[in-house]
Amino acid sequence: MNFLSHLCLIFVCLLGACTPFREIQPEEIPDTFIETTVDNETVVMYQNQPYTSNFGGHENCNTLHFGGSYYPKVGKSFMLYLDVTKEGYIKRVTYVDAKDGSKNYNIADFDALETFQIRNFEYDQSKGEVYFEFEGTLFYGATPTSPTKYIKGKVQYKNLPSIACGFFPREFVSATPSPLLRITFGQARSNTDGTNAKYFNYTDNGYSMIIHCPQKLQNMPTGVYAYNTNTPFRITVQKYIGTPKYSTLYFRESEWISYDCEGEMSILQQVTGTFSHTVGKFSLRAKDENGNIVHNLPQVDFKIAHW
């Protein structure tokens, strides 16, 4: 190799091409990261760390989505996904064990809060700043002998990007705090002709609240509808009492207790346009088998998309 070749090689190395890969030390970790402890091993994932890990997130449709992957050359390799509402309610936690057949471990159906917690949740939407801690058990299956994973950690994100929502998310707002309103999952169905419509709402703490309508809400005339357990137009409330497990939301009636409910539902407005939806409000009193009121909501304002 001549002198000119040596000189060129030295110049390239000075530019960094010959700099060996270096693990960033804990004290150098930036302010956007996810720290996770699983199987007594703690790892930190953050944005764009080549050959080791990656971490990202965004806000979309009132939900904060986070995902991290850890893939060192040797040892544990996994992916972790967490979705929480803007209020800090648990929507999804999935741990994918890449070293064990990509097994998916998830939060429990229906009553995730019993076995998994979000703590010290802070979200400043104007700045896109998020911080929270998490800890709990994830489930691989629905049987008592199914494997589980216990994980804990924390998420910190600066400048969380926001993506425009492509649909109209349901809204339930009340001045009265209630476990019935920690809603993280909803769906709707009806007969093919639009009759016997049901609007399902599930919380992260084991409740279901279902709005039953003779027809889809968008076809209901504006007005006030008094209801009880026996009226066609009504709201029902149930509490999950089954064993924590993950079974892709398979509903077994034997695992729920029901409350007698009464109140009033007001259909205030039918909004049509890009995101057509029904605007209304309701009151709800849920009673146990002895007739005692266990949940009392004087007024809940709601918006539910047409479908």
Secondary structure, DSSP 8 states (H G I E B T S, - for coil): --HHHHHHHHHHHHTTTT-------GGG--SSEEEEEETTEEEEEETTBTTTEEEEEEEETTEEEEEEEE--SSS--EEEEEEEETT--EEEEEEEETTTTTEEEE--SS-GGGTEEEEEEEEETTTTEEEEEEEEEEES-SSTTS-EEEEEEEEEESS--EE--SS---EEE-SS--GGG-EEEEEEE--TTSEEEEEEEEETTSEEEEEEEEE-GGGS-SEEEEE-TTSSSEEEEEEE-S----SSS---GGGEEEEEEEEEEEEEEEE-STT-EEEEEEEEEEE-TTS-EEEEEEEEEEEEE--
